[in-house]
Amino acid sequence: MPSIYTANGIKAAMVFTYNGQQIVHVYHFTKGAPATLTDLQALATYLQSWDTTWMKPLRTANSNWVKCETRALDSAGSPVWDLIPVVNHFGTQGGTGLASFQALCVRHTTGLGGRSYRGRTYWCMFSDAVRSSLDYVTNPFSVLVTNAFNALRTGAASAGFTFVVNSMYSGVDGSGKAIPRAAGLMTPIIASEAGIALDTNRHRKISGVR
């Protein structure tokens, strides 16, 4: 149950297994109205298609997408839906997979300034074959990741959903703790771009739009 609700919001968690670990990528969407069970099913089906088309080639064969957990964020009683694929969704990228904490930062912009109006995804599960050096990936791989996340946004729009940054906190208090909002604040994402530097902070190995 989410502790901070978001009117018309949807949370989608893509769950993977990778090198004996569980990796979760979290994305937020809206339809402009409270999501129904049918909406959640449609979104999960779209995300399955997106993974098949765009993301399987960007992750190694020891990564497997195992579930998509979706939840409407309006209230405690809002619908939930989990999609579990009937066949394995192993990645198809060759080479040896890097450690899960070696991630590529994808920045999601909304056209507005401030921490509440930008999101990040830390994409991992890719191969050492796409590195140009110890701490960087190749430009072509960065472009592929960028294209994949922009396809997520445009494809979701075609399916009737808006890819958003959902801010649930605003600033920090005197002790440095994040101050929760009364309700989540959603802002549409207008573009995504992957960097080329590897982010090796271990506390970022579980990734998603924040």
C-alpha positions as CSV (number, residue, x, y, z in Angstrom):
1,M,0.0,0.0,0.0
2,P,1.5,3.3,-1.0
3,S,1.9,5.8,1.9
4,I,1.4,8.8,-0.4
5,Y,-1.4,8.6,-2.9
6,T,-1.5,10.3,-6.3
7,A,-4.8,11.2,-8.0
8,N,-5.0,9.5,-11.4
9,G,-1.5,8.0,-10.9
10,I,-0.3,4.5,-11.9
11,K,2.9,2.8,-10.6
12,A,4.4,0.0,-12.8
13,A,7.2,-2.1,-11.4
14,M,9.2,-4.2,-13.9
15,V,10.7,-7.1,-11.9
16,F,13.8,-9.0,-13.2
17,T,16.1,-11.7,-12.0
18,Y,19.8,-11.1,-12.7
19,N,22.8,-13.1,-11.4
20,G,20.8,-14.4,-8.4
21,Q,19.4,-11.0,-7.5
22,Q,16.1,-9.3,-8.0
23,I,16.2,-6.0,-10.0
24,V,13.1,-3.7,-10.0
25,H,12.6,-0.8,-12.4
26,V,9.7,1.5,-11.4
27,Y,7.9,3.8,-13.8
28,H,4.9,6.1,-13.2
29,F,2.1,6.9,-15.6
30,T,-1.3,8.6,-15.7
31,K,-4.4,8.4,-17.8
32,G,-5.9,11.7,-16.5
33,A,-8.6,9.7,-14.6
34,P,-8.5,7.0,-11.9
35,A,-7.1,3.8,-13.5
36,T,-9.4,0.8,-13.8
37,L,-8.4,-2.8,-13.7
38,T,-8.7,-2.8,-17.5
39,D,-6.3,0.1,-17.7
40,L,-3.7,-1.7,-15.6
41,Q,-4.0,-4.8,-17.7
42,A,-3.5,-2.7,-20.9
43,L,-0.5,-0.9,-19.4
44,A,1.1,-4.1,-18.3
45,T,0.6,-5.7,-21.7
46,Y,2.1,-2.6,-23.4
47,L,5.2,-2.8,-21.1
48,Q,5.6,-6.5,-22.0
49,S,5.6,-5.5,-25.7
50,W,8.1,-2.6,-25.0
51,D,10.5,-5.0,-23.2
52,T,10.3,-7.5,-26.0
53,T,11.0,-4.9,-28.7
54,W,13.4,-2.5,-27.0
55,M,14.9,-3.8,-23.8
56,K,15.7,-7.5,-24.4
57,P,18.5,-6.6,-26.8
58,L,19.9,-4.2,-24.2
59,R,20.3,-6.8,-21.4
60,T,22.3,-10.0,-21.2
61,A,21.0,-13.6,-21.4
62,N,21.3,-14.1,-17.6
63,S,18.6,-11.4,-17.1
64,N,15.0,-12.4,-17.1
65,W,11.9,-10.3,-16.9
66,V,9.6,-12.2,-14.6
67,K,6.7,-9.9,-13.6
68,C,5.1,-6.5,-14.1
69,E,3.3,-5.2,-11.0
70,T,0.9,-2.4,-11.6
71,R,-1.1,-0.4,-9.1
72,A,-3.4,2.6,-9.3
73,L,-2.4,5.2,-6.7
74,D,-5.6,7.0,-5.9
75,S,-6.3,5.3,-2.7
76,A,-5.8,2.1,-0.6
77,G,-8.7,0.5,-2.4
78,S,-7.5,1.2,-5.9
79,P,-7.0,-1.8,-8.3
80,V,-3.8,-3.7,-8.7
81,W,-2.7,-6.1,-11.4
82,D,0.3,-8.3,-11.8
83,L,1.3,-9.7,-15.2
84,I,3.5,-12.8,-15.2
85,P,4.7,-13.8,-18.6
86,V,4.0,-17.3,-19.7
87,V,7.4,-17.7,-21.3
88,N,10.8,-16.5,-20.2
89,H,12.0,-13.0,-21.3
90,F,15.7,-13.5,-21.2
91,G,17.9,-10.8,-22.6
92,T,19.6,-11.3,-25.9
93,Q,22.7,-9.2,-25.6
94,G,26.0,-11.1,-25.9
95,G,28.9,-10.9,-23.5
96,T,29.4,-11.1,-19.7
97,G,26.9,-9.1,-17.6
98,L,28.3,-6.4,-15.4
99,A,27.5,-6.3,-11.7
100,S,24.0,-4.9,-11.0
101,F,25.4,-1.8,-9.3
102,Q,27.1,-0.8,-12.5
103,A,24.3,1.2,-14.1
104,L,23.7,3.8,-16.8
105,C,21.8,6.9,-15.7
106,V,18.9,7.8,-17.9
107,R,17.6,11.3,-17.2
108,H,13.9,12.1,-17.8
109,T,13.1,15.8,-18.3
110,T,9.8,17.6,-18.0
111,G,10.9,21.1,-19.2
112,L,10.7,22.4,-15.6
113,G,13.5,23.1,-13.3
114,G,14.0,21.6,-9.8
115,R,14.4,18.1,-8.3
116,S,10.6,17.6,-8.2
117,Y,10.4,17.9,-11.9
118,R,13.0,15.4,-13.2
119,G,13.4,11.7,-12.9
120,R,16.1,9.1,-13.3
121,T,16.3,5.5,-14.2
122,Y,19.5,3.5,-13.4
123,W,19.6,0.9,-16.2
124,C,21.7,-2.2,-15.5
125,M,21.9,-5.8,-16.6
126,F,24.0,-5.0,-19.7
127,S,27.2,-6.5,-21.0
128,D,30.9,-5.6,-20.6
129,A,31.0,-5.7,-24.4
130,V,29.3,-2.3,-24.6
131,R,32.0,-0.6,-22.5
132,S,34.4,1.8,-24.2
133,S,36.6,1.9,-21.1
134,L,36.5,0.9,-17.5
135,D,34.0,3.6,-16.5
136,Y,32.2,4.4,-19.8
137,V,29.9,2.7,-22.3
138,T,30.1,3.3,-26.0
139,N,28.1,6.2,-27.6
140,P,26.1,3.8,-29.8
141,F,24.9,1.9,-26.7
142,S,24.0,5.1,-25.0
143,V,21.9,6.1,-28.1
144,L,20.1,2.7,-28.0
145,V,19.1,3.1,-24.4
146,T,18.0,6.7,-25.1
147,N,15.9,5.5,-28.0
148,A,14.4,2.8,-25.9
149,F,13.2,5.1,-23.2
150,N,11.8,7.7,-25.6
151,A,10.0,4.8,-27.3
152,L,8.5,4.0,-23.9
153,R,7.1,7.5,-23.6
154,T,5.7,7.7,-27.2
155,G,4.4,4.1,-27.2
156,A,2.7,4.7,-23.9
157,A,1.0,7.8,-25.3
158,S,-0.3,5.8,-28.2
159,A,-1.7,3.3,-25.7
160,G,-3.5,6.1,-23.8
161,F,-1.0,6.7,-21.0
162,T,1.3,9.5,-20.1
163,F,4.8,8.7,-18.8
164,V,5.4,11.0,-15.8
165,V,7.8,12.0,-13.0
166,N,5.9,11.5,-9.7
167,S,7.3,13.6,-6.9
168,M,6.2,12.4,-3.5
169,Y,8.6,14.6,-1.4
170,S,9.3,18.4,-1.3
171,G,12.5,19.6,0.3
172,V,14.0,18.4,3.5
173,D,13.4,19.3,7.2
174,G,15.9,20.6,9.7
175,S,17.3,17.1,10.3
176,G,17.8,16.4,6.6
177,K,14.8,14.1,6.2
178,A,12.7,14.3,3.1
179,I,9.3,16.1,3.7
180,P,6.4,14.0,2.2
181,R,3.8,15.7,0.1
182,A,0.1,15.4,1.0
183,A,-0.3,13.8,-2.5
184,G,2.0,12.9,-5.3
185,L,2.8,15.6,-7.9
186,M,2.9,14.2,-11.5
187,T,4.6,16.0,-14.4
188,P,4.7,14.6,-17.9
189,I,8.1,13.6,-19.2
190,I,9.0,15.2,-22.6
191,A,12.4,13.5,-23.3
192,S,14.8,10.9,-21.9
193,E,18.5,10.7,-22.4
194,A,21.1,8.2,-21.3
195,G,24.6,9.2,-20.4
196,I,27.8,7.3,-21.1
197,A,29.4,7.2,-17.7
198,L,28.8,4.1,-15.5
199,D,27.2,5.0,-12.1
200,T,28.8,2.6,-9.7
201,N,27.0,3.6,-6.5
202,R,25.8,0.4,-4.9
203,H,22.8,2.0,-3.2
204,R,21.4,2.8,-6.7
205,K,21.3,-0.8,-7.9
206,I,17.5,-0.9,-7.5
207,S,16.4,1.7,-10.0
208,G,13.4,3.6,-11.2
209,V,11.9,6.9,-11.8
210,R,11.8,8.8,-8.6
